[in-house]
């Protein structure tokens, strides 16, 4: 194959459009005297290696789902939460059923994904998943039940809210003894299961968007930045302004502040 008369941009376009001639084009590029062409061939190969590594990683994330797929069980729901740790705002629980071996480069535990990438993944999951639900358990419910049981109830509710009934459920760490559907709890499940990872993205993005909205209502606390976690800036705001309506009264230091105000 003679590419000597083609410009680098033309060669790159030819390579990207090729289906069966890629090996021949690459060989010609590698033997081309132009360093720029040789570099483009090397860059193309590096991209292909990264893509293949990502495919392999994603395939490994379907290891638990595959056990069910092999039994002709395809409606496998993953469940995860976002917001157990913050001192303000709700805990958000999501459930997601993915198409078997759904391809989504970059899908991972939401904590390992940048905010911009999470937004893109959120849109793709919402558009292409078999079913998605997302449940909020408010600060008042957290205070009434405690964070553990509010999260657990949110998981029950998220499963019930799915428009397609799951045949199996994979959940991140939390036991669900009252769930009638067969289920399995996986420690660090958001890094082990594609379905749980997808749920973690939905829960995280939904909660972050809500906290940004709360920031407009209570701008003095900085919710858009720290999302309710007790950063130093959040602590300073609490000391200056006291707790606002979305702070969790059962969490410290809000609990002690409320008791002090009550006594006063």
Secondary structure, DSSP 8 states (H G I E B T S, - for coil): ---TTS-HHHHHHHHHH-SS-HHHHHHHHHH-S-HHHHHHHHHHHHHHHHHHHHHHHHHHTTHHHHHHHTTT---EEEEEEE-SS-SBS-EEEEEEE--TT---TT---GGGS-HHHHHHHHHHHHHH-SEEEEEEE-HHHHHHH-HHHHHHHHHHHHHHH-SS--SEEEEES---TT--S-EEEETTGGGT-HHHHHHHHHHHHHHHHHHHHHHHHSGGG-HHHHTT---HHHHHHHHHH---TTB-TTSTTHHHHHHHHHH-
